[in-house]
Amino acid sequence: MVALPALPAIVPGHVSHSRRMPRRHRFRYRTYQWLVDVTDLPRRGWLGSFRAADHLGDSQRSLRDNVAHFTAAQGVPLASDDRVLMLANARTFGYVFDPLTVFWCLTAAGDLRCVVLEIHNTYGERHAQFARGTRFSLDKQFYVSPFFTVEGRYDVTLRLDPGQVSVAIDLHQHDRRVFSAAFTGKPRPADRRAVLATVLRTPFVTHQIATLIRMHGVWLWFRRLPVVQRRPHTPPEGVAR
């Protein structure tokens, strides 16, 4: 059984990236995400809101229905009383960019049924992959960074408990770990005071994320890191273009 934080939760923490080759490049920034039950989404106006259109599937259906449709396409239908928890960036000040969203699908008894990772790149494309457990490997199937080919594997470790929420991902190519990314934070009940304090401490967080991704990309390009040509992406069943 998964021990859960009080929901909805806001999760202040840090995100870090470490590129190991062919150029070393690292950064670490303060940020925050939200941990929510997709059937009980908080509404905090400009401080944080959620829309089905910002995530996988049909924008006319609920997030819960879209996740269930995707897992069913992978051979794992969700029961009507299963819970779906989401770790994601909220729409703040009218904008959202969410490089990685994690969905935990839990049985009514609190056991983990499966996990869905949804990935967005800065070219407006979406992808999602299905996994079981909290430690797993996935083939790289999606163009994210313009400096990495679409090959290799991701080793993923997830943690979800009252004291910590974290996502750690290592990219391996040609038997080498070439890139690592991680988010680690401590969940807090998302009452108005906690949300306001967190937003004021890290304002315009999703604008910041999108801007920093581009800034670091330009910096790597100036260092003459080879750019990999992007090909049109066809999302898997259950993921809207």
C-alpha atoms as a printed R data frame, in Angstrom:
    type eleno elety resid chain resno       x      y       z
1   ATOM     1    CA   MET     A     1   0.000  0.000   0.000
2   ATOM     2    CA   VAL     A     2   1.273  3.455  -0.930
3   ATOM     3    CA   ALA     A     3   1.391  5.962   1.955
4   ATOM     4    CA   LEU     A     4   0.158  9.265   0.571
5   ATOM     5    CA   PRO     A     5   0.608 12.921   1.481
6   ATOM     6    CA   ALA     A     6  -2.486 14.951   2.279
7   ATOM     7    CA   LEU     A     7  -4.045 15.979  -1.042
8   ATOM     8    CA   PRO     A     8  -4.102 18.313  -2.830
9   ATOM     9    CA   ALA     A     9  -0.483 19.119  -2.066
10  ATOM    10    CA   ILE     A    10   1.946 21.715  -3.283
11  ATOM    11    CA   VAL     A    11   5.490 20.382  -3.519
12  ATOM    12    CA   PRO     A    12   8.290 22.969  -3.231
13  ATOM    13    CA   GLY     A    13  11.655 21.569  -4.184
14  ATOM    14    CA   HIS     A    14  14.472 21.639  -6.709
15  ATOM    15    CA   VAL     A    15  15.001 20.408 -10.243
16  ATOM    16    CA   SER     A    16  18.442 19.442 -11.494
17  ATOM    17    CA   HIS     A    17  19.909 18.443 -14.858
18  ATOM    18    CA   SER     A    18  23.329 16.955 -15.501
19  ATOM    19    CA   ARG     A    19  24.626 16.432 -19.044
20  ATOM    20    CA   ARG     A    20  27.758 14.309 -19.086
21  ATOM    21    CA   MET     A    21  28.769 14.180 -22.759
22  ATOM    22    CA   PRO     A    22  29.875 15.327 -25.249
23  ATOM    23    CA   ARG     A    23  29.822 18.575 -23.211
24  ATOM    24    CA   ARG     A    24  29.425 18.682 -19.444
25  ATOM    25    CA   HIS     A    25  26.652 20.980 -18.317
26  ATOM    26    CA   ARG     A    26  24.777 21.109 -15.009
27  ATOM    27    CA   PHE     A    27  22.186 23.262 -13.297
28  ATOM    28    CA   ARG     A    28  19.899 23.198 -10.273
29  ATOM    29    CA   TYR     A    29  16.956 25.526  -9.641
30  ATOM    30    CA   ARG     A    30  14.283 26.040  -7.036
31  ATOM    31    CA   THR     A    31  10.828 25.168  -8.311
32  ATOM    32    CA   TYR     A    32   7.581 23.530  -7.210
33  ATOM    33    CA   GLN     A    33   4.909 21.194  -8.546
34  ATOM    34    CA   TRP     A    34   1.452 20.075  -7.513
35  ATOM    35    CA   LEU     A    35   0.350 16.614  -6.403
36  ATOM    36    CA   VAL     A    36  -3.379 16.164  -6.926
37  ATOM    37    CA   ASP     A    37  -6.122 13.605  -7.352
38  ATOM    38    CA   VAL     A    38  -7.374 14.110 -10.921
39  ATOM    39    CA   THR     A    39 -10.998 13.700  -9.797
40  ATOM    40    CA   ASP     A    40 -10.644 16.528  -7.264
41  ATOM    41    CA   LEU     A    41  -8.567 19.209  -8.971
42  ATOM    42    CA   PRO     A    42  -7.913 22.378  -6.948
43  ATOM    43    CA   ARG     A    43  -8.918 25.737  -8.387
44  ATOM    44    CA   ARG     A    44  -6.731 28.584  -7.220
45  ATOM    45    CA   GLY     A    45  -7.276 31.002 -10.102
46  ATOM    46    CA   TRP     A    46  -4.066 32.651 -11.262
47  ATOM    47    CA   LEU     A    47  -2.190 30.811  -8.480
48  ATOM    48    CA   GLY     A    48  -2.853 27.415 -10.040
49  ATOM    49    CA   SER     A    49  -5.432 25.623 -12.165
50  ATOM    50    CA   PHE     A    50  -5.630 22.487 -14.303
51  ATOM    51    CA   ARG     A    51  -7.202 21.719 -17.681
52  ATOM    52    CA   ALA     A    52  -7.626 18.417 -19.487
53  ATOM    53    CA   ALA     A    53  -6.402 20.151 -22.650
54  ATOM    54    CA   ASP     A    54  -2.985 20.662 -21.045
55  ATOM    55    CA   HIS     A    55  -2.446 16.912 -20.813
56  ATOM    56    CA   LEU     A    56  -2.847 13.687 -22.742
57  ATOM    57    CA   GLY     A    57  -6.020 12.654 -24.491
58  ATOM    58    CA   ASP     A    58  -9.270 14.331 -25.513
59  ATOM    59    CA   SER     A    59  -9.706 17.860 -24.151
60  ATOM    60    CA   GLN     A    60 -13.477 17.286 -24.029
61  ATOM    61    CA   ARG     A    61 -13.100 14.446 -21.536
62  ATOM    62    CA   SER     A    62 -11.868 14.471 -17.971
63  ATOM    63    CA   LEU     A    63  -8.252 13.843 -17.063
64  ATOM    64    CA   ARG     A    64  -9.326 10.680 -15.263
65  ATOM    65    CA   ASP     A    65 -11.068  9.338 -18.386
66  ATOM    66    CA   ASN     A    66  -8.057 10.187 -20.551
67  ATOM    67    CA   VAL     A    67  -5.612  8.382 -18.268
68  ATOM    68    CA   ALA     A    68  -7.943  5.363 -18.134
69  ATOM    69    CA   HIS     A    69  -8.184  5.345 -21.936
70  ATOM    70    CA   PHE     A    70  -4.403  5.393 -22.254
71  ATOM    71    CA   THR     A    71  -3.789  2.604 -19.721
72  ATOM    72    CA   ALA     A    72  -6.500  0.468 -21.349
73  ATOM    73    CA   ALA     A    73  -4.679  0.859 -24.678
74  ATOM    74    CA   GLN     A    74  -1.612 -0.576 -22.902
75  ATOM    75    CA   GLY     A    75  -3.634 -3.569 -21.700
76  ATOM    76    CA   VAL     A    76  -4.384 -2.341 -18.158
77  ATOM    77    CA   PRO     A    77  -7.951 -1.051 -17.734
78  ATOM    78    CA   LEU     A    78  -8.602  0.931 -14.570
79  ATOM    79    CA   ALA     A    79 -11.378 -0.090 -12.217
80  ATOM    80    CA   SER     A    80 -14.083  2.465 -11.468
81  ATOM    81    CA   ASP     A    81 -12.812  2.920  -7.903
82  ATOM    82    CA   ASP     A    82  -9.116  3.228  -8.829
83  ATOM    83    CA   ARG     A    83  -7.477  6.551  -7.966
84  ATOM    84    CA   VAL     A    84  -5.242  8.550 -10.295
85  ATOM    85    CA   LEU     A    85  -2.767 10.959  -8.722
86  ATOM    86    CA   MET     A    86  -0.885 13.501 -10.810
87  ATOM    87    CA   LEU     A    87   2.419 15.294 -10.195
88  ATOM    88    CA   ALA     A    88   2.449 18.271 -12.558
89  ATOM    89    CA   ASN     A    89   2.900 21.966 -13.067
90  ATOM    90    CA   ALA     A    90  -0.295 23.966 -12.738
91  ATOM    91    CA   ARG     A    91  -1.392 26.688 -15.102
92  ATOM    92    CA   THR     A    92  -0.276 29.931 -13.409
93  ATOM    93    CA   PHE     A    93  -0.811 33.458 -14.645
94  ATOM    94    CA   GLY     A    94  -2.551 31.968 -17.694
95  ATOM    95    CA   TYR     A    95   0.345 29.791 -18.860
96  ATOM    96    CA   VAL     A    96   1.680 26.279 -18.338
97  ATOM    97    CA   PHE     A    97   4.599 24.273 -19.648
98  ATOM    98    CA   ASP     A    98   5.013 20.820 -18.161
99  ATOM    99    CA   PRO     A    99   8.077 18.891 -19.403
100 ATOM   100    CA   LEU     A   100   7.109 15.799 -17.396
101 ATOM   101    CA   THR     A   101   3.840 14.793 -15.756
102 ATOM   102    CA   VAL     A   102   3.652 11.638 -13.647
103 ATOM   103    CA   PHE     A   103   0.379  9.788 -13.088
104 ATOM   104    CA   TRP     A   104   0.205  7.146 -10.346
105 ATOM   105    CA   CYS     A   105  -2.751  4.770 -10.794
106 ATOM   106    CA   LEU     A   106  -3.726  3.189  -7.463
107 ATOM   107    CA   THR     A   107  -6.252  0.542  -6.534
108 ATOM   108    CA   ALA     A   108  -8.971  1.322  -4.007
109 ATOM   109    CA   ALA     A   109  -6.820 -0.488  -1.421
110 ATOM   110    CA   GLY     A   110  -3.939  1.875  -2.148
111 ATOM   111    CA   ASP     A   111  -1.710 -0.494  -4.107
112 ATOM   112    CA   LEU     A   112   0.103  0.750  -7.180
113 ATOM   113    CA   ARG     A   113  -1.466 -0.568 -10.377
114 ATOM   114    CA   CYS     A   114   0.647  1.293 -12.950
115 ATOM   115    CA   VAL     A   115   2.370  4.565 -13.796
116 ATOM   116    CA   VAL     A   116   2.044  6.870 -16.807
117 ATOM   117    CA   LEU     A   117   4.763  9.347 -17.751
118 ATOM   118    CA   GLU     A   118   3.648 12.161 -20.051
119 ATOM   119    CA   ILE     A   119   6.379 14.194 -21.764
120 ATOM   120    CA   HIS     A   120   6.092 17.569 -23.520
121 ATOM   121    CA   ASN     A   121   8.857 19.096 -25.602
122 ATOM   122    CA   THR     A   122   9.303 22.750 -26.521
123 ATOM   123    CA   TYR     A   123   8.052 22.078 -30.060
124 ATOM   124    CA   GLY     A   124   4.472 21.565 -28.897
125 ATOM   125    CA   GLU     A   125   4.584 17.759 -29.130
126 ATOM   126    CA   ARG     A   126   3.387 15.222 -26.565
127 ATOM   127    CA   HIS     A   127   4.252 11.653 -25.755
128 ATOM   128    CA   ALA     A   128   3.359  9.209 -22.998
129 ATOM   129    CA   GLN     A   129   4.762  5.914 -21.781
130 ATOM   130    CA   PHE     A   130   3.404  3.220 -19.505
131 ATOM   131    CA   ALA     A   131   5.237  1.423 -16.697
132 ATOM   132    CA   ARG     A   132   4.724 -0.670 -13.587
133 ATOM   133    CA   GLY     A   133   6.372 -0.184 -10.229
134 ATOM   134    CA   THR     A   134   8.468  2.684  -8.916
135 ATOM   135    CA   ARG     A   135  11.796  1.608 -10.468
136 ATOM   136    CA   PHE     A   136  11.789  0.719 -14.146
137 ATOM   137    CA   SER     A   137  13.443  1.220 -17.517
138 ATOM   138    CA   LEU     A   138  11.848  2.562 -20.696
139 ATOM   139    CA   ASP     A   139  13.077  2.883 -24.253
140 ATOM   140    CA   LYS     A   140  13.623  6.475 -25.369
141 ATOM   141    CA   GLN     A   141  10.913  7.100 -27.974
142 ATOM   142    CA   PHE     A   142  10.519 10.871 -28.095
143 ATOM   143    CA   TYR     A   143  12.581 13.854 -29.257
144 ATOM   144    CA   VAL     A   144  13.133 16.105 -26.251
145 ATOM   145    CA   SER     A   145  16.550 17.738 -26.410
146 ATOM   146    CA   PRO     A   146  17.868 18.807 -29.834
147 ATOM   147    CA   PHE     A   147  21.268 17.476 -28.746
148 ATOM   148    CA   PHE     A   148  20.275 13.834 -28.141
149 ATOM   149    CA   THR     A   149  19.141 11.226 -30.652
150 ATOM   150    CA   VAL     A   150  15.923  9.271 -30.093
151 ATOM   151    CA   GLU     A   151  17.600  6.094 -28.879
152 ATOM   152    CA   GLY     A   152  18.760  4.465 -25.680
153 ATOM   153    CA   ARG     A   153  16.872  3.877 -22.459
154 ATOM   154    CA   TYR     A   154  15.655  5.779 -19.429
155 ATOM   155    CA   ASP     A   155  16.130  4.363 -15.939
156 ATOM   156    CA   VAL     A   156  13.419  5.885 -13.757
157 ATOM   157    CA   THR     A   157  13.005  5.975  -9.979
158 ATOM   158    CA   LEU     A   158   9.852  7.417  -8.393
159 ATOM   159    CA   ARG     A   159   9.105  8.196  -4.778
160 ATOM   160    CA   LEU     A   160   5.711  9.119  -3.380
161 ATOM   161    CA   ASP     A   161   5.227  9.347   0.368
162 ATOM   162    CA   PRO     A   162   4.216 11.932   2.981
163 ATOM   163    CA   GLY     A   163   7.790 13.143   3.461
164 ATOM   164    CA   GLN     A   164   9.072 13.312  -0.102
165 ATOM   165    CA   VAL     A   165   7.982 13.256  -3.720
166 ATOM   166    CA   SER     A   166  10.707 12.706  -6.269
167 ATOM   167    CA   VAL     A   167  11.366 11.685  -9.856
168 ATOM   168    CA   ALA     A   168  14.856 10.709 -11.017
169 ATOM   169    CA   ILE     A   169  15.664  9.823 -14.621
170 ATOM   170    CA   ASP     A   170  18.947  8.654 -16.155
171 ATOM   171    CA   LEU     A   171  19.374  8.443 -19.929
172 ATOM   172    CA   HIS     A   172  21.737  5.724 -21.179
173 ATOM   173    CA   GLN     A   173  23.017  5.672 -24.745
174 ATOM   174    CA   HIS     A   174  25.652  3.308 -26.121
175 ATOM   175    CA   ASP     A   175  26.094  1.764 -22.659
176 ATOM   176    CA   ARG     A   176  26.896  5.118 -21.064
177 ATOM   177    CA   ARG     A   177  24.889  7.326 -18.741
178 ATOM   178    CA   VAL     A   178  24.807 10.551 -20.730
179 ATOM   179    CA   PHE     A   179  22.168 12.618 -18.927
180 ATOM   180    CA   SER     A   180  20.339 12.771 -15.597
181 ATOM   181    CA   ALA     A   181  17.357 14.821 -14.469
182 ATOM   182    CA   ALA     A   182  15.609 14.909 -11.107
183 ATOM   183    CA   PHE     A   183  12.909 16.678  -9.156
184 ATOM   184    CA   THR     A   184  12.773 16.356  -5.374
185 ATOM   185    CA   GLY     A   185  10.365 18.148  -3.075
186 ATOM   186    CA   LYS     A   186   8.473 17.976   0.204
187 ATOM   187    CA   PRO     A   187   4.675 17.953  -0.118
188 ATOM   188    CA   ARG     A   188   2.582 20.393   1.903
189 ATOM   189    CA   PRO     A   189  -1.221 20.665   2.118
190 ATOM   190    CA   ALA     A   190  -2.248 23.137  -0.581
191 ATOM   191    CA   ASP     A   191  -4.152 25.586   1.578
192 ATOM   192    CA   ARG     A   192  -4.315 29.179   0.369
193 ATOM   193    CA   ARG     A   193  -1.512 30.398   2.619
194 ATOM   194    CA   ALA     A   194   0.935 27.654   1.548
195 ATOM   195    CA   VAL     A   195   0.087 28.128  -2.123
196 ATOM   196    CA   LEU     A   196   0.467 31.901  -1.975
197 ATOM   197    CA   ALA     A   197   3.792 31.664  -0.131
198 ATOM   198    CA   THR     A   198   5.158 29.119  -2.609
199 ATOM   199    CA   VAL     A   199   4.040 31.072  -5.677
200 ATOM   200    CA   LEU     A   200   5.503 34.309  -4.340
201 ATOM   201    CA   ARG     A   201   8.782 32.557  -3.527
202 ATOM   202    CA   THR     A   202   9.044 31.203  -7.094
203 ATOM   203    CA   PRO     A   203   6.819 33.424  -9.278
204 ATOM   204    CA   PHE     A   204   5.996 32.689 -12.917
205 ATOM   205    CA   VAL     A   205   7.427 29.211 -12.451
206 ATOM   206    CA   THR     A   206   6.238 27.675 -15.725
207 ATOM   207    CA   HIS     A   207   7.343 30.743 -17.686
208 ATOM   208    CA   GLN     A   208  10.711 30.324 -15.983
209 ATOM   209    CA   ILE     A   209  10.959 26.649 -16.940
210 ATOM   210    CA   ALA     A   210  10.254 27.266 -20.623
211 ATOM   211    CA   THR     A   211  12.662 30.223 -20.731
212 ATOM   212    CA   LEU     A   212  15.500 28.383 -18.984
213 ATOM   213    CA   ILE     A   213  15.195 25.359 -21.277
214 ATOM   214    CA   ARG     A   214  15.672 27.625 -24.280
215 ATOM   215    CA   MET     A   215  18.476 29.606 -22.665
216 ATOM   216    CA   HIS     A   216  20.456 26.487 -21.826
217 ATOM   217    CA   GLY     A   217  19.829 25.171 -25.334
218 ATOM   218    CA   VAL     A   218  21.247 28.345 -26.859
219 ATOM   219    CA   TRP     A   219  24.247 28.132 -24.554
220 ATOM   220    CA   LEU     A   220  24.967 24.542 -25.672
221 ATOM   221    CA   TRP     A   221  24.501 25.534 -29.311
222 ATOM   222    CA   PHE     A   222  27.070 28.320 -28.871
223 ATOM   223    CA   ARG     A   223  29.427 25.677 -27.554
224 ATOM   224    CA   ARG     A   224  28.975 23.919 -30.911
225 ATOM   225    CA   LEU     A   225  27.127 20.903 -29.612
226 ATOM   226    CA   PRO     A   226  25.787 19.051 -32.699
227 ATOM   227    CA   VAL     A   227  22.048 19.454 -33.282
228 ATOM   228    CA   VAL     A   228  20.014 16.323 -34.057
229 ATOM   229    CA   GLN     A   229  17.345 16.811 -36.720
230 ATOM   230    CA   ARG     A   230  13.808 16.454 -35.381
231 ATOM   231    CA   ARG     A   231  11.348 14.241 -37.235
232 ATOM   232    CA   PRO     A   232   7.544 14.514 -36.976
233 ATOM   233    CA   HIS     A   233   6.246 12.611 -33.975
234 ATOM   234    CA   THR     A   234   3.202 10.340 -33.976
235 ATOM   235    CA   PRO     A   235   1.850 10.032 -30.423
236 ATOM   236    CA   PRO     A   236   0.716  6.625 -29.151
237 ATOM   237    CA   GLU     A   237  -2.966  5.792 -28.874
238 ATOM   238    CA   GLY     A   238  -4.629  7.855 -26.196
239 ATOM   239    CA   VAL     A   239  -2.340 10.884 -26.546
240 ATOM   240    CA   ALA     A   240  -3.645 13.906 -28.453
241 ATOM   241    CA   ARG     A   241  -1.366 15.739 -30.864
